[in-house]
Amino acid sequence: MKTPISKHLLNGRYEIIQNLGSGVFGQTYIAEDEKDKDVDYPEKPRYVVKQLKINHFQSTSYFDDLRLRFLTETETLKHLGNHDQIPELITCFEENEQFYLVQEYIYGIPLSMELKNNHDRGVKWNSKEAMQFLEDALSILEYVHSQGFIHCDIKPENLIRRGRDGKLVLIDFGSIQPIDFSTDVELPICQIPVTSLGYIPPEQFLCQTQANSDIYALGMIALQGLTGLTPLELKIDPNNHEIPWTNKNIEIDEYLAVFISQMIRYNYQERFQSASEALWIFKHITWKHQAEKLLTTHLPISARRVPQKQQKQINPLLAGMQWGIAINSLVVGFGVYSLVNNSSSSSETETLSQAIDEYQEGNLETAINLAKTIPPYSNVYPEAQENIAEWQEQWHKDTKNYLVAKRALEEDNLSNAVTAVEKIPYTSYWRSKREKLVAKTQAKLEDKTANFLNQAYQSAEQQDFATALRYLRQIPPETIAGEIIQKKLAEYNQKLQIRSNYLLNKAYKKAYVNDFNGAIKLLEKIPTGSDVYPHVLTKLKEYQEKQKIRNSLKSKLKAIVKFNQDIISGQINTDSQVSHRPDLSVQEEVNI
């Protein structure tokens, strides 16, 4: 009886069965619990296991910082997991200098897959579906914020549509930060995944993360559902940095259009300031009202005087109004609340703000000159001087990263291009340049992926799985076809092993009948990447040696035959037989 092969269990109980992918801070898997199986329940319980990334070449302080992040996320999840729409933390542990979190497994599909399926079928959300999404997601966000945290990475793939009730579940709190309005929360751009781009608001790239940064992300997801376009596909108005999405011929409740536009304002001070505020307004809006009547009640007289025949065109866009005024009028109409911030600023603060705007627009020299006009006695003078030094240094870095990305793209070095593009900031000046590089890089990635995939398929059809695998491994890891590639890698590798074993067995049969040449030709077809290749090398050496012996024997046998023929024909006389007789001694091993 064979002894069963032991399998590695994390923490003595969790068996990894599937890789879910990697993020900024760790790798995520699905695992089965080997010790928590109920006899009345045939399936093993499943959990999500998150392994934090560790670079063992880093210093001890790095490891301590990572342990602190691990403990922080653990404590956070203990509190947040009490919510029905946030996965429960099961346990956490440290093993072999690796950190692991075990969480409840949510049966459902990621919202990213739902939106992609909609896009492929040409389907978009209607107003009702968008409203259901916002109410559900804002409720979760209100709870997260009430516990003193900002999620910082809300995107479709971090929202799961739960299978049993269709509710949204918010996952992946690896980037979570505490709410502290007295300090800036830094989010290094080099750590931002490509899938997060477009959902992260501008202030996060400037190290000024706010609670309503999460609200911006939800608004962008709602926009994606309504328009069928990803955030990076939406155009930006260069004059005010806003997204004029309502001109996409979308049939939508006008209140909802105003509400979403308020969520995604470029300036975070002009958005809803908290999830509680947004949710309160959302629930108090009487949907399907005549928005035009309510909104124009609070407009200046000049704004109300719109010719009757133009009202139908203006109405969908709520033309002539800034979105902030529109939503403010909406709320004032309820007699409850005002979202307009009327606080005044000093002239120096306004100057610095203007200088910051100039810098973000790409006018470095103008920004510096403005900041230099702030007098030394001003309370914003130290900040202005810090900004000047930072702008000069950052501008040099940003320009260098842009040129590196552009050069890498021209040289078809797509991995380097992606890395460099991720370091380019998302300010209004660099955004358009960045998006062009992203679009070109993505197009080249898709072309290269398609080319390598086709060559891999052709090689696989000819049963040349080694070549097929080589093509697949040349596909850049940044491609969106990652799931297909992983499946094909596994499939072709399995077929390569099967074919290698088949060729090895055929070689055995050839050698068994002393056809060592045939056996050697079969062994030479077995690729180096096969599991049996070490054994193939041994057999190649053996069969080559035996073939050498057989060739030697054949040569000697031919000599003997010729010698006998020469005697019979009289070419060799009896006296010279001994001197002409070939060496008949054969010491080699011939018993194969």
N, C-alpha and C positions, 0 to 999 in steps of 0.2 A: 504493500500500500504506500503510495507516494505521500510525502509530507506536504501539506498545503503551503504555498508561498505566502509569507507574512506581508501584509501591506502596511505602509506608514500611515499612522493616525496622528493628526495634530492634537496636542493636549491629551493624547491617549484615547480619543474618541471620534474626531471629525475626519472623514475621508473626503479629499478633494475629488469631485467628479466632473467639473466643468469650469473652464476659464471664462469669466464674464468680461475681462478686459482690464486695462490699466488706466489710471488717472494720474493727476499731478503728484499725489502723495502715496499712492499704493496700488497694489494689484488686488483684484476682486475675483472671488471664486464662489461656486455653489458647492456645498459640502453636505454629506449625509452623516447623521449622528448614529454611530454604531452601537451606542450604549443606551439610547433612549427609544428603543423600538418596542412598541406595544404588541403583544402576541395577538391581540384581536384586530390589529391594524397592519396589513401586509406590507405597506410601503414604509421605508425608513424616513424619519423626519428630515426635512431639508432646511438648510440655513445659508445665509450669505456670510462668507468669511472674507474679511479685508486684511490684507497683509501690507503693513506700511513699508515704503521703500527705504532701504538702508544702504548707504555707501560706506562700506567698511574701511575704505581708504581715508576717510575723513578723520578729524581729530576727536578726542574724547568729548570735547564740548559739543561737537555736532551730535554725537550719540545722546548726550544728556538733553540737548534741545529737542531731539526727536522723541525721546521718552516723555518729555514735558508735553509735547504736542499730542502724543498718544494718550496721556493721562487726561489732558484737557478735553480731547474729543470724547473720551470714555465718560467723563463726568457729565459732559453736555448731553450725550445720548441717553444717559440714565434719566435725566430730567425730561428731555424732549420725547422720549419713547413712550411716555404716558399718554400721548395724543394718539387717537385711533388711526390717524393718517400719517404717522411717522413710524418707521420700523422700530420694534422693541429691541433693546440691547439684551442679548442672552448672556454673554460673558465676554471677558477679555483676558488675555494671558500673554506672557513673554516666553518664547521658546527658541533656544539656539541663537540668541541675540537677534531675534526677530519678534516684531510686535503684531498681535492678531486681535481683531474684533470679530465677534460672532453675533450676527443680527438675524432678526426674523426675516424669512424669505417671503417676498410678496409675489403671489401668483397673479400675473397680468402681463400687459405689454407696455413698453415705454411709450410715452407720448411722441417721442421722435419717430418711432415706427408708425404710429397712427397718422401723423402728419405726412410722412413720406408716402404711405399707402393712399392717402387722400390726394396728394400731388400726382401720383402715378395714374390715378383714376380720374383726374381732373375735377375733384370734389373739393369744395371750400366750406368752411363753417358758415352757418347763417347766424343772425343776431342772437337767437335763442341759445344756440350751442356755445357761442362766445360768452354769453352772460352766465351760462351754467359753469363754464370753465373758470371765469373770473371769481364768481361767488365761492366756488369750491376751493380754489387756490388761495384766495385772499384770506379765507378762514384759517387755513393752515399757517399762512404767513403771519397772521395776527397773533397766533399762539407762539410761534418762534420768537417774534419780536417782544412779546410780553414777558418772555423768559430772559430777555436781555441779550439776544443774539441776532446777528445778521448772517444769512446763509452764504451770500457772496458768490454763489455759482448756480443760480437757478437757470435751467435750460430744459428743453424737452426730454433729453435722455435722463434727467434726474427727477422726472415725474412719471410715476407708473400708474396706468389705468388698471385699478384692481379688478380682477376677473369676477369676483363674487357679487359686487354691487356697483361697479363702474365708477367708484370714487377715486379721486387722485390721491396718491401717496408720495410724499416728498422724501427723497433719499440723498445719500452722499453728502455728509456734513464735514468732509475733510478740509474745506476751505473756510469753515465758519469762524466768525470773529465776534468778540463782545462789542456791544453798543457802548461807545464812550465818546460823547460829543466833545470832549475836551482834547482829544488826541486824534490824529489822522491814522487811519488803518491802511497800511501799505499792502498792495497786491502786486508783487513783481511781475512785470509783463512776460519775462522769460518763463514763468511757471504757469501761464494761462494756456489751457488746452485749446486747440484749434476749434473744437466743437463749441467752446464758450464764446467765441468772437461774435459780436453782433448783439448778444444778450446782455453783455456787461456794459454799463453806462459810462459816459465819458469821465465822470469824477473818479471812478475806481482806478482808471489808468493814471490819474494825477495824485494817487494816494490820499483821496478824500472820500473814502467809502462812507455812505450814509445808510440809514435804515431804509430810505425810499429808493436806494439802489436796487434792492430786490423788487420793488414795485415796477421799476423800469423794465426789468427782465420779464416779469409777467405780462406787461403791456406788449412787449415785442413778440412774445409767444402768441398772444391773442391776435396780433397783426398777422403773424404767419398763418394762423388758422383761417383768418378771414380773406387774406389776399392770395394765399398759396405760394408766397414768396418768402425765402429765408431772409433774416435781417440784413445780411450782406448784399442781397439783391435789391433791397429798397434804396431808392435814390434820396439824397439829402439836399435840401435847399442851401446853397452856399451862402446865402445872405443872412440866414438866421440859424442855420445848423439843424433845423427841424425837419421832420419827415412828412412831406405832403402826401400821405397815403390815401386820403379820401377821394382823390381824383382817379382811382383805379376802377371806376364803374362798378362799385360795390353797393349792393342794396343792403343798407344797414340802418338800424334805429339811430336817429340823430343824437339822442342823448348818449347812446353807447359810443358813438364816434367821438363826441366831446370828452367823454369819460376816459376812453383809451388814450386819446391824444394828450390828456392831462397826465396820464401815467408815464408817458415817454418824452416829456419835455427835456430838451437838452440841458437846461439849467435845473439842477435838482431842487433849488429853492422855489421853483415854479410848479413842481409836482405836488401830489398829495404828500404830506409830511410823514405819514405813518400808515401802516396797513389798517389800523383801527379807523382812522379818518376815512380812508378810501372805502372800507367796507360799510361804514355808517352811511356815507353818502350814497353808495351803491344801493343799499337796502331802502333808502328813503326816496329815491327817485321813482316817480310814478311812470313807468315805461309806457310807451305808445302814446304819450301826450303829444299835443301839438307843440313841438319844440320852438318853432318860429315865434309863436304868439308869446310864450313865456319869456324867451330870451330878448326879443325886441322891446319888451315892456321896460327893460332897464337900460336900453341903449340911449345914447344922445339922440336928439331929434334929427340931426343931420344923417345919422346912420339909419333912421327908420324910413327916410324918404326914398324908398326904392320903387321904381316903376313896377306896376303889377305884373307885366309880362316878363320882367327879369327875376321875379321872386322865385319862380320854379327852378331857375338855374342856380341861383345863389343859395337856396335852402340847403341842399345836401352838403355844401361845404361850409355853411354858416359864414358866408363871405363877409369881408369887411371887419371881422373880429379876430382878435388873437384868441387862441384857445384858452389861455388863462382867464381872460375877461369872460369868455363864454361860460366856463364852468363856475366862475365866481358869480355871474348873473344867475346861473341855475340855482346855486345854493342860497343866494340872497332871496331868490323867489320863494324859497321855503321859510324864509324869515328866521334862519337858525344860525348861520355860520358864514364866515368869509375866509377865502383862501388867499386873498391878496396880501402880500407882506408890504406894509406901508412904512416900515422902519427906514429912517433916513441914515445916510452915511456921511462922514466927513469928506471934504474935497480931496484930501490925501488918499483916503480909502477908495474913492471913486477913480482917482488917477491910477492907483495901483491895479484896480480892477480892469481899467481900460488897457493898461500895459499888459496885463495877463491875456486879455482878449487879443491884443495885437500879436503877442507871441504865439498864441494858438492858431492865429491866422497865417503865421509864417513870416510876420514882419519883425524879425529879431532886432534890427537896428532901431526901429521906431519904438519897440517895447522897452529897450534899454534906455533910450533917451527920455521916455516918459517917466520911467522909474527913477531916473537920476534927478528929475525935477522935484521929487519929494524932499522937503527940507530935513536936516538932521534932528530937529526938535520934535518932529512928528512921531507919534507912537507906532506908525507903520514903517518908519525909516529902516529899522533892522530887517524887517521882512523884505522890504524892497531891495536892500543890498544883497540879501541871501538869494533872492530871485534872480538878480542880475548875474551873480556868479554861477548859479545853477543853470540858467538859460544858456549861457555861453558854453558850459561844459556839455550840457545835454544836447544842444544843437549840433555840436561836433560829433557826438556819439550817434545821434539819429541820422545825420547825413552819411556817416561812415556805414551804418547798418543798411541804409537804403542803397548805397552804391554796391555794397557787398552782395545784397540780395539781387540787385539788377544784373551784376556781373555773373553771379552764379546761375541765374536764369538764362542768360545769353549763352553760357557754357554748358547748359543742360545739366547742371549739377543741382538737381531738384531738392535733395535733402538739405543741402546748405542754403538753398534759396528759402525753403520753409523756415529753417532756423533763424535766418536773418530777418525775414519778414515779421516773425513773431516779436522781434525786439523793436520794431518801428512803432512809435506811439500812435494813439488813436485820436490825436488832436485834429481839429478841422483842417489844418494845413496838410498834415501827413496822411489823413484818412483816404483821400481820393488816390494819392500815389500808392498807398498800401493796397487799396482794393484792386487797382489795376494789376499790381504784381501778384496778388492772390489769385485773381481771375486767370492770368497767364500761366501761373504755376499750376493751378488746378487743371487747366486745359492740357498742359503738357503731361501732367501726371496721368490724366485719363488716357491720352494718346499712348503714352509709354506702357501703361497698364494693359490697354487693349492689345497692343502689339505683342507684348510678352505672353499674355494669356493665349492669344491665337497660336503663337509658336509652341507654347506648352501643350495646347490641345492637339496640334498636329503631331508633335513628338509622341504624345501619349497614344494617339491612334496607331502609330507605328510600333507601339510597345517599347519605345525608348524612354522609359520613365526617368532615367537618370538625367537625360537632357531636359525633359519636361520639368523636373524639379529644379534644375539649374536656371531655367527661364523664370520660374515662379519666384525664386529667391532673389532675382534681379529687380523685381517689382518694388518700387519705393514703399517703405512702410507707411508713408503719409497718405497713401491712396485710400479712397472711400470703399474700395472693393476688398477690404481686409478680411471680411468674413468669408467671402468666396475663396480667396487665396488660401486661407487657413484650412478650409475644407478640402481643397484640391491638393494641398501639400500632404495632408494626412492620407488622402485617397491614393495619390501617386506613390507615396512612400510605401504604403501597404502593398500596392501592386508591384513595386520594384522588388520588395522582399520575396513576394510569391514567385515572380519570374526568376529571381536569382536562385532560389531553391530548386526551381524546375530545371534550369540550366545545369546546376551542380549535379542533380540526380542523373541527367542525361550524360554528363561527363563520366560519372561513375560507371554507367552501362557501357560506354565506349571503351573505357580503360579495362573493363572486365573481359572484353574480347580482344584485348591487346591493341586496340585502335587508339594509341596514345596521341597521335596527331589530331584526330577528331576530338578527343577529350580536351586537349590543350586549346583548340579553337573555341570550344564551348566555354571553357573557363575564362578565356580572354574577353568574352562578351559580358561577363558579370561586372557591374560597376563597382567602383571603390566604396561607394556609400552604402552598400548592402551590409546587413548584419553578418553574413557568412564570408565576407571578403577575407578576413584573417585566415580562415580555413582554406579558401581558394588559393592563397599564396603558397600555403604548404603543399597543396595538391599539385599546383603548377610546377613547383620545384621537383616534386617526386616524379611526375609524369615526364617532364623534360629529361630527367636522368635516365628513366627507363627507355625512353625513345632513343636516347643516345646509345644505350647498350644494344637496342634492337638494330639500329643502323650499323653499329660495329659488327654485329653478328652477320647481318646481311652481306656486308662487304667481304667478310672472311668466307662465307659460304659461296659467294660468287667466285672467289679466288680458287677455292677447292674444285668447283665444277670446271673452271677453265683449265686447271692443272690436269685433271683427268682427261679432258677433251684433247689437250695437247699431247698426252701420252698415247692416246688411241690413234690420233692422226699422225703420230711419229715425229712431231715437232720437237719432242723432248725424248732423247734416247735413254736407255736403261742406266747407263753410267752416270748421267747427270740428274737423275730423279731426285736424289737427296738434296743437291744444291738448289734445285728449283722448287722443291716442295714448299708450299706456304705453311706458316706457323698455325698449327691447328689448335694450340692451347687456348682455351677460353676460361678465364678466371672470374669473369663478371657474373653477377647475380642475374639469372634469366628466368627464374621461376616467379612470375608476376602474381 
